[in-house]
């Protein structure tokens, strides 16, 4: 997998998590534990995306 396609895939997964988090927040009985886990995964993806962008910019 090329770096560009990997970056695209990570960005797609990040957006999907964003939508899932929003859906969970809008749910009347939202699960705080699930929200924290989703946010942690989203942050991990964001950090990975930033690392790749920094490496390719150098």
C-alpha angles and dihedrals in degrees: 000000000000121000091248094052090046090052091049091051093049090049091050091051091047091054091047090054090048090055092045091051091050091049091050091049091052092050111104092228100037117182110233093198091053091046092053091049092049091048091050091052091047091051091049090053091047091052091048091049091051092050091053092047091051092049093050092046092054 
